C-alpha cells in the first residue's frame, strides 16, 4: 500500500485531505510541523508528502529541500493558500514535484498524487537495476580462490577508489574487461558511464572517429556532428581494450587527451574538455612493441601508472571447478535444462586441459556440454575432441579418475607451481624431489 504524509498545522484540513486520499486506498500519515514530519519520515517509508508552505516551525519550501536531500525517492507536493510565481519557482528548485493552491485545486490532488507515485515507482525500479548492475560487476562476483587471483583482486581494490590510469595485461580471455568493470564499480565514478571499445576492431580512421567523434563533413559519410566515446564517458570510465593494436599516430592524439583532458573531434579545431578515467588492456608485450617501434614509450608510461597482470587459467587450476559450475548454472538457466552436476572425470578432464583461450574458452566448452547433455550431469563425452584426446593421451585411453594417483600428483605439482609463481627450483625443494625428477614429471604431465 502506498503511503502518503500530510504536513499541515490546520487539523481540519489535514483530516479532510486524509479522508479523500484514504478512500482511494492509500495509507495516510499526518504531521503538524516540520520537526514531526522529519521524525515520521525517519520511522516510516513514505512515497509522497503533501506539505503546506507555511508551517509553525519553518517553511515548507525549506522542508522540501531537506526531504529531497535525505529521502531522495520521496516526492513532495507543496500546498499554499496564496499561490505566487516566485514561491512556485523556488519549490521546483528545491525538488518539489509540484506546487498547487489550497481549496481551488483540491480536485487536482488525486491525479497529481498518481503522477507523483509514477515517478516514485520509476525511481525505485532504476535504483533496483543500479543495485543489480553493481552486484553483477562487483569484485565479489569474480570467481576464484587461488592465490594468484586473490592477489590480483587485492591490487584492483586498492586502485579502484582513485582516478589513476590502470593497465591490465594478460592473455586473451583472462577477464580483463570484467576487472575493468569492477574497478569502475568500486570507484567514485560508478554513477557515470562505463564505456568500452576494442581498439583492434576498427581501422585507424574509424577508431579515431569512434574515440574522439567528428563534425559534419569531416570525411565521406559524416552527415552530422557525432560525439566520440570519450565524450560519452565524461565523468565516468573508458576501457580501451587491446590498446597495443592502436596505430602509432593515433597513440599521439590519445596521449595528448590523457595529459590535457582535451580532445579534438575529427575535422574540428576547437578542443573539448573531458573528465574521463582510462583503463587500458592488452595481450601484447608492450615493451617489445616499443622496441619494435609499434608503441610509444611515453604513452606506455602514461597508461601503466598502475599495472595489473591477470594470470592465465592454467596457472590457477584450483579455480577451474568453481568457474565451470558458474558457467554450468548460467547455461542451464539459459537453455531451461535441469543440469546441476558434473562427473569427477569431467572436472578432471577440464583441469588437464591447457586452456589457451582461458576463461572464455572454458565458458564456450561448458555451453557446448550443456547443449549436448540430456540428463542432469555433464559427462566427458560432451567435451570437444581436443580435450578428450588430451585426456586419452595422458591416461592411455582411459578417462582419468579424480582418485587416481597420477591425477592427484599432477594436481599437487600444479598447485605448488602456482604457489611459487612457476619457480621450478623452489617447487622441487617444496616437493622434496630432485630438480631433474620435477622436469621429468612436468614433461609427463604436460605442465609448464
N, C-alpha and C positions, 0 to 999 in steps of 0.2 A: 504494500500500500504506500502510495506517495505521501510524503509528509510536508505540510505547509506550516510556516511560522508567521503569525500576525503580530506585528510590533506597533502598538498604538496606545497612548495614555487614556484615550476615551473608551471606557469599558463597554458602553452600549454599542459603539461602532464595531469594536472587536467582536462582540458576541453576535452581531448581525452578520458580519463577514464570515465568521466561523460557521454559522448555520448554513449560509448559502453554499460555502465551499464543501462542507462535510456532506451535504446532500448529494454531491457528485462523487462521493466515495473516497474522499481524501481524509487522512488523519490531520487534525488541526491542533497546533500548539499556540499558546498566547503569551506575550510578554508586554509589559507596560513601559519599559525603558531600555536604553542601550545596554546597561550592565546586565540585566536579567536575560536579554536577548542573546548576548555573547555566551553567558553561562549555559543557556539552553542548547546553543549550537555545539558547545564543548561536550555536552552529555548525550545529545541525540543527533542522528544524521538527518539533516533537513534538506529537502530538494529546492524549495523556493521560499523566499522571505518576502512578505508583503509588509512594507515599513513606511510609517508616517515620516515626513520630512522634519517636523518639529516635535522633539521629544523632551521630557523633563530634564534629562541629564546630558543632552547633546543633540547633534544634528544627524538626521537620517542620511544625509549626504556623506558625512564622515563615517558613519556606521557602515554604509555600503562599501566604502573603500577598505575598512578593516575586515569585513566579512570576505571580500574577494581575495585579500592577502592571505587570510588564514584558512578559508574554506573555499578554494577556488572553483569547485564544481557546483557550488550553490548559486542560484540565480536570485537577483533582488529586483523587486518591482516597487518603486517609490510612490507614495501617495501624498498628495498635498491639497489643502483646502483652497489655496490660491496659486494656480499654476503660472509660472513665468518662464520665459525662454532661457535666461541665464542659469536658473536652477536646473532646468531640463538638460542643458548642455553639460553642466558640471556633473549631474547624475550619471550620464553616459560615460563621461571621462573617468568617473570613479568606479566604473564597472557594472553599473545598474543595467538590467535587461531593458527596462522601460520606465516611464515616468508619466503618471496619469493624475487627473483631478478627482478628488473625492466627490461622491454624490452624483455628479453629472456623468461620470464614467463607470458607475457600478456595473452596468450591463456589459462592460468590456472586460471585467476582471477575469471571468472564467475562460473566455477564449485566449486571453493573454497568458493565463496560468498554463494552459495546454501548450502554447507555443514555447513558453519558458521551459516546460518539462521536456519538450522535444530536444531542446538544446542541452539540457542536463543529461538526457539519455545518450545523446551523441557523444558528449564529453566522456561519459563513463565507458562507452564502447571503445573510444580512441585510447583511453587510459589502459583498458584491458589489453588491447592489441599491442600497446607500447610495452606493457609488462611481459607479455608473451614473447615479443621480439627480444627484449632484454634478456629473458631467461634462455632463449634459444641461442643467443650469441655470447653468453657469459662464459667465463673460464671454467665454471662448474660443469659445463656441457662438453668440455674437451675430455675425451675418453683416454684413459691410460694411467697406470700406476707405476710404470717403470721409472727408474732413477733419472733417465735421460729426459723424459717428457715432463717430469716434475720440476727439474731444473729449468727447463725452457719456460714453463708456466710461471715460475717464480720470477724469472727475469722480465717476462712480459707484464706481469702485475706491477712490478716496480716502475717500469717506464710508462705504463698506461696513463696515470694521472697527470703526466707532464705534457708539454707541447713538442717534445723532442722528436725529430725525424728518426724513423726506425727503418732498418734494412733487414728483411727476413731472407735468409738464404737456405738452400736445401734442394733436394731432388724434386722433380715433378711429382705431385700427388701427396706431398708430406703435410699438407694442410696450411699453407701459408695464408690463404685468404681467411680461413677460419680464425687464425690467430690475429690477423689484421682487424677483423670484425670485433673480436673480443677486446682487443686493445682500445678500439673506438668506444665500445660499450662501457668500458670502465673509466673512460676519460670524462672531463667536464664538457666535452663536445657531443655527448651522447644524444642530446635532443635535436641535434642538427644532422644534416645528411652524411651518410657514408656512401661514397661513390667509387666504384671500381672500374678500372679499364685495363684490358690486356694489351700491352704495347706491341705484342707480336702479331696481333690480329689485323693491323692496319698498315697501309703504306705510309711513308714519311709524311706526305701531303695530307692524307686523311687523318693521321694521328695528330698532327698539329692543329687541324680544324676541330677535331674531337676534344682535344685538351683545352685549347685556348679560345675556340669559337671563331666566327668570321663575320664580315659585314657583306651586305648586298653587293654583288658584282666583283667580289674578291677573286673568284675563279668561275669557270663554266659550271653552271648549275647552282650557284649561290644566289638564289632568287629573293632571299630576305636575310636580315641580320639573325645570327644564331649564337646563343650563349654556348660557351665551352663547359667541359666538366669541372674545371677549376672554379668557374663562377657558380655552377650548380652546387658545388661542395662548400661554398662560402660559410665560414664559421664551423664547418664540420671537418671531415677527413676524406682525403682522396687516396685510393690504393692503386699504385702503379705496378701492376703485375708484369713480370718478365721485362723489367726495365733494361736489362742487358741487350735487348733486341732493338732499342731505340737508335735511330740514326744519329750520327755524331754531331751534325749541325743543329738538330733539334735538341740535343742534350744541352747545347749552349743556351738556348732560349729557356729551357726548364731551369737551368742553374740561375739565370737572371731572376726568374719568378721566385725561386726559393730564397734568394738573397735579398730581394727588394720588396717582395709581396705585391708586385705589379705584373700585369700581363698585357700583351698586345693581341687583340683579335687579328686574325689573318686579314690583311688589307686595310688595317686601321693604324693610325699614327699616334693616337691618344691612348695612354695607358689606363688600365682599370685596376683598382685596388682589390685585393682578395686576402682573406684571412683563413688559410687552409693548413691543416696538419697533413704532412705527407708520410705515408708508409709505403715503402717500395719493397719489391721482392724479385728474386732471380734464382734460376737454377744454374747459372753460369758462374765460373770463377772470374770475378770482375778484375782481380789483379792481373790475371793472364790476358784479359781483354784490354786492359790498359797498356800492357807490354806490347800487344799486337796493334795498338793504335785504334782500337774499336770502341774504347770508352774513355771518357775524360777523367783524368785523375782528380781535378778539382771538384767535379760533380760527385765522384765516389766519396771524397772526404766529407762533402756536404750531406749526402744521404746516409752515410754509415756512422753517424754520430753514436748511435746505439745499435749494434749489430746482434742479431739473434739467429743462430743456426738450428734448423729443425732436423732432427735425426731421421734417417730412413727407417722404414718399418722393420727391416731385417736386423737392425741394431736394438730393437726393443720387442723381441719375440714375445715377451711376457704380456704385451698389450694386445696381441693378435686375437685371443679368445674373446676378450671384452668387446673389441671392435666388431668382431664377427657377429656376436649376439646383438649388438646395437643395430647393425645393418639388417640382421635377420628380422628383428622386431619391426623395423621400418618397412621392409618389403612385404612382410606377412600382412601388415595392415593395408598396404597399398594394393596388394593382389587379392585381399579378402580370403586369405588362407589361414588355417589354424595350425601353423607350424611353430613349435615352441622350443625345440631342442635340436642338437646336432650330435652325431655319434662321436665317440672318442677318436675313432680312426679319421673321421672328417676333420676334427680340430687338429690332430697331429699332422695331417697332410698339409693343412694351412701353415702350420709352424715350420714345416720343412721347405716351403717354397721361398724363393729369393725375393719376391715382391719388388721387382724393378720399378713397377708403377705405384708402389707404396699403398697408402690407404685408398686411393682412387681405384687402383686395380682390385684390391680386396672387396671394395663395395660392389664393383661390377661382377666379381665372381659369386658373391653372396646373392645378388639379384638373379643371376642365371640359375643358381641352385634352387632358389625359392620357386622360380617359374617351373623347373623340371620336377620338383618334389610333389608326389601325390599324397603321401602320408603326413605325419606330424613331426618327422625327424629328417634332418639333412644327412644324406649318406654320400660316400666318396664317389659313387657312380654318377653324381650330378656335377662333379668338378670338371673343369676343362681338361682336355687331353694332355696338355703340357704338364699340369700339376700331377695327374695320375701317373704319367710316365716317369716323372721325377721320383715319386714315391716308390714305384716299381723297381726303378734302377737302384735305389738306395736299399731296398729290403729284399731284393732278389725276387721280385714279382708278387710279394705278399704285402698287403696293407700293414703298415706299422701300427701296432697297438700302443696305447698310451702307457702300457705297463711293461713293455719290453726293455731290457737292459740298455740296448743301443739307443732307444728313444730317450730314456732317462739321462744317459750320458751326454747325448748331443745337446739336450735342453740345458743341462747343468753347465756344460762348457760355454754355451752361448750366453748364459746368464753371467758367468764370470768374465767373459769377454766384454759384455756390456758394462759391468762394474768397473773394469779397468780402462774403459774407453778404447778398447782394441789393443792395449799394450800386451803383446804376446809373452814377453819375458815375465812380467808381473803375473799374468794369467797362469803360466806354468808354475810359478812359485806358489800361488794360492792353491792350485790343484795338487801340488806336491808331486809333480811329474817332470821328467826331463823336457827341455825345450824341443828336442828332436821328436819326442813322443807326441807332444802337443801338435807340431806341424803335421805329423802323420795323421792324427785324428782329425785335424781341420780339413785335410785333403779327403779323408774317408767320408766325412760328414758334409762336404761341400760348404764349409764355413769359411768366412774371410779371415 
